[in-house]
């Protein structure tokens, strides 16, 4: 069959160009990435061979082999793992099969990419790191268990295209041949290869070998030396998670984390423990230093790597973690699960649930310990992962209060960027205050200027400021230590309900403005669900208030901006009886119930309320004209 030339996808072209020209500070990671891919290919072959021995092809000595040819300028990384068919090679090597490709390219373009090589791991583009040091990459591969003449040859110079052809390949697995650029020839030195394997891949379970030339005593001529070539193992092959914690250095933990996560930065924290008894397993868990940029996307691959008796079963076992802890990386090695366990069997396996509960408890315990004993570090952690913990408040009913204890918020009483916990809020609650109050906003300054806070400022009540888009959906259902969390922008909020004098005063005002409320309600009946006197306003004339269980206005606007349909819900217009505007409107009503001026004021009132909640007036042109007429001293529209 003739060679076939194909184009890379657009994003892949951009990615290759950006990687080659931007990610130049840490080129050596290419070897780690390619060895890691080779190790994964062997793991897949070993796992599939449990049920299909033909995959072994009589070869049970799995290994990764590195070959250096200085004269030809070639560095080859070979494995005898699962291999690829032609279609798989086109998919795996010709495209980036990952939901976040565009976001990755954008991140590279917008950041100082040379200082952020961890982006490579976050988007699963490790193979392409070969082009950091090579001007051409050739891949020879054959699927394990297939005929020798079904091999393929893939080749590219990162010029926007690649070729693929059929070839004969005797051995199963994959050879990746790097044509090293002349200015990167340091990677053709044996000592450099050895040091990089030791630095990044010492703990790989499979042998990493290289042919090494040595001088030994001659067995023929006494006293003479002869050169021989021997295959030497470069890595220790120790499963780090099975070693005792005291036998592992911080550097070894860091390098193992980088191996499994493809991150370049060291982890934020390490959790290493084993469980014995009714369920036996070992887990080595890591919290990344920064939140993966694609973690909020639906396609994000979560889950720990599952081993059974040191045999890798799954790369991303979602069943071992709750969704809100999906940022945790690591491995779990179980002694209780069968070696041939499948995804379907994991669904209903009680041992998996035991492991999941243990890991969840351990991780949350570690996070709580950070908060109590290393608060400054905890704030760094919370800045990255607080939003995900809030998901736990919503979805993990059993641990709802325990997770709520970990949450931090900006507040009307916090200074600068400092954050407050729910416990701190409760400790500082005013006498007679029953509930924990919060406001949602896009930033702290916007919240601080909100008219919805006026009565709370007057009474000295603290209000938590929630800045994540999911806050209202999550926090509206929270009750912490017997205190309900209440939004200051929803419902008929009456913080003076215990004050008899204030209650009597409100009844008198309701009677006084009954006619005006009825008029406003009648004129705006198509736009609002009702009109009432406000208990929350002290300076502003009016505001719009959703019902207690209604959607938060910030969430509503966000969904609309995304093109999603939002159920129509009429809000209540609250008016401030202490504002002089309503005395004036009531006076006009007494003399002329059909006054055009009252109608103009009512429309302006509603538009002001829309602006105060962050929305646009229902008719911007009419609003501007009304304001202009009032400024010119002619408040009524000419007939």
Beta strands, then each sheet from edge to edge (+ up, - down):
strand 1: 4-7
strand 2: 63-69
strand 3: 74-79
strand 4: 134-142
strand 5: 151-156
strand 6: 161-167
strand 7: 173-180
strand 8: 207-217
strand 9: 225-233
strand 10: 269-275
strand 11: 281-287
strand 12: 304-308
strand 13: 311-317
strand 14: 328-334
strand 15: 408-411
strand 16: 420-421
strand 17: 436-440
strand 18: 463-466
strand 19: 479-480
strand 20: 483-487
strand 21: 530-533
strand 22: 542-545
strand 23: 572-575
sheet 1: 1+ 6- 5+ 4- 7+ 3- 2+ 8+ 9-
sheet 2: 10+ 11- 14+ 12+ 13-
sheet 3: 16+ 15- 18+ 17+ 20+ 19-
sheet 4: 21+ 23+ 22-
end
